[in-house]
Amino acid sequence: MQSLRHQRVRELLKRQVGELVRREIPTRESGLITVNDVGIADDLQSATVFVGIIGNPEQQQKAFAALNQHRVRIQSLVGRAVVLKYTPRLRFVLDDSVARGSRILQILDEIERSAPPS
């Protein structure tokens, strides 16, 4: 179980990174990028940012490339906005949990429709 401080830092980073991604990366060519969650190391020196990207596969690739290209800039802007002893090193990871959840719901619907009525 993470401490209250870790939870607060996670939420603060999630909010700040989400805002910076919205401002720094144009949605026209990269689709809509959402920050779903942030995982932070125990020493608060690195953070994994789980992002969801809404758009076609080409836009998703461009968005992920843009995130990695702008990572250092976003990290420095986070360092200015969030007062911590160390600015966490950001790492972006594509979060496909929404797509997996939709697929599970689709499978459950198919099972329900194919089951004989009782």
C-alpha positions in Angstrom: 0.0 0.0 0.0 1.4 3.3 -1.0 1.7 6.2 1.5 -0.6 9.2 1.3 2.4 11.2 0.0 2.8 8.8 -2.9 -0.9 9.0 -3.8 -0.9 12.8 -3.7 2.3 13.0 -5.9 0.7 10.5 -8.3 -2.5 12.5 -8.6 -0.6 15.8 -8.9 1.7 14.4 -11.7 -1.3 12.9 -13.5 -3.1 16.2 -13.5 0.0 18.2 -14.5 1.2 15.8 -17.2 -2.3 15.6 -18.7 -2.5 19.4 -18.9 0.9 19.7 -20.5 0.2 17.0 -23.0 -3.0 18.7 -23.9 -1.1 22.0 -24.4 2.1 20.8 -26.1 0.9 18.1 -28.5 -1.6 19.1 -31.2 -4.6 16.8 -31.6 -4.9 17.3 -35.4 -2.3 14.8 -36.4 -2.0 12.8 -33.2 -5.5 12.1 -32.1 -6.7 12.6 -28.5 -4.2 11.7 -25.8 -5.4 11.1 -22.3 -3.4 10.4 -19.2 -5.1 7.4 -17.5 -2.7 6.9 -14.6 0.7 7.5 -13.3 2.9 4.9 -11.5 5.6 6.3 -9.4 8.7 4.7 -8.0 9.2 4.5 -4.2 12.1 7.0 -4.4 9.9 9.4 -6.4 12.7 9.7 -9.1 10.9 8.0 -11.9 7.3 7.8 -13.1 5.5 5.7 -15.6 2.7 7.6 -17.4 0.0 5.4 -18.8 -1.7 7.1 -21.7 -4.6 6.3 -23.9 -4.8 7.5 -27.5 -8.1 7.9 -29.3 -7.7 7.9 -33.1 -6.8 5.7 -36.0 -3.7 3.5 -35.9 -1.6 6.0 -37.8 -2.6 8.8 -35.3 -1.8 6.5 -32.4 1.7 5.9 -33.7 2.3 9.6 -34.4 0.9 10.4 -30.9 3.2 7.9 -29.1 6.2 9.2 -31.1 5.3 12.8 -30.3 5.1 11.9 -26.6 8.5 10.4 -26.6 9.9 13.2 -28.7 8.5 15.9 -26.2 9.3 13.8 -23.1 12.2 16.0 -22.0 10.3 19.2 -22.5 7.2 17.9 -20.6 9.5 16.6 -17.9 11.1 20.0 -17.5 7.7 21.8 -17.4 6.5 19.4 -14.8 9.7 20.2 -12.8 8.8 23.9 -12.9 5.1 23.4 -12.0 5.5 20.7 -9.3 7.8 21.4 -6.4 9.6 18.2 -5.5 13.2 17.5 -4.4 13.7 15.6 -7.7 11.7 15.9 -10.8 10.7 12.3 -11.8 12.0 10.9 -15.0 8.9 10.3 -17.1 8.3 7.2 -19.2 5.3 7.0 -21.4 3.5 3.6 -21.8 0.5 3.0 -24.0 -2.5 1.9 -21.8 -4.8 -0.4 -23.7 -7.0 -1.2 -20.7 -10.0 0.6 -22.2 -9.8 -1.5 -25.4 -9.3 -4.7 -23.4 -12.3 -3.9 -21.2 -14.5 -3.2 -24.3 -13.4 -6.5 -25.8 -14.3 -8.4 -22.6 -17.8 -6.7 -22.6 -18.2 -7.7 -26.3 -17.3 -11.4 -25.5 -19.7 -11.4 -22.6 -22.5 -10.1 -24.9 -21.7 -12.8 -27.4 -21.9 -15.5 -24.8 -25.1 -14.2 -23.4 -26.7 -14.1 -26.9 -25.5 -17.6 -27.8 -26.7 -19.2 -24.5 -30.0 -21.1 -24.8 -32.9 -19.4 -23.0 -33.8 -21.0 -19.7 
